Amino acid sequence: MPYSPDQIKDKSAAGLGELMIDVRNTFKEPLTEEKLFTWHRMLLRENKRIEVGQWRTHVEPMQVISGAIGKEKVHYEARSSSKVPVEMEQFIHWFNETGPGGKGEIKKPRYVRQSLICTLKRSILLKMETGELAGPLLKKLYHRQ
């Protein structure tokens, strides 16, 4: 028996379920900027602290850090937000071109190879404000192939 959205207490789980259904229903369609934004909104629509469904735009750099306040260690600093749209356009083009039926389709073991390259590219770019969501989004991209 299906649940109504009102019955689901964990809105993140509801968004993840919605994302999985969307991936299953649209896996043969080309990846687009709007599709990534839609997935981001599905996962984080309840989060009011960040800008959901768009590339990051803030001036300050996105960083991966650890350590106590005042003793932070920067492990990685993402590229400038101003470069995000162009780099993501290049990434989406690459993803579609190397997928099944693309002009540069990666042949067997394409799933492993493309998912590894996709992981690397996404990790380097950290395009959305929620870098911690790279894993779930990458898994969905992988399963589209």
C-alpha positions, 0 to 999 in steps of 0.5 A: 500500500503506497504512502502519501507524502504526509505520512512520511516523517523523514522528508530527506528519505521521501526526497531520496525515494522520489529521486530513485523513482525519477532516475528509474523513469528517466535513465535513458534521457540525457543528463541536463543541468536542470535534471541535476538541479531537480535532483538536488531539490528533491534531496534538500527541499526541506533545508532552509540554510542553503540555496537548493537547486542551483550552482553555488554562487558565494564569493568565499571558497568552499573548503573541506576542513577538519579540526577545532575552531581556531585550529582548522586544517584545510584539506581541499579548496574547490574552484571559484564559484564563478567557474562553476557554470562553464565547468558543469556544462563541460561535465554534462557534455562529457557525461552524455558523450561517454554514456551509452549511445554517445559519440565517445561511448566508453565501452566495457567496463564502461560502468566502472570506468565512467563512474570512477571518472565521474567521481573524480570530476564531481569531487574536484568540482564540488559544484553545489553547496552540499558537497556531502551529497556527492555520493548519492548524486554520483550513484544516481548518475552511475545507475543511469548508464 
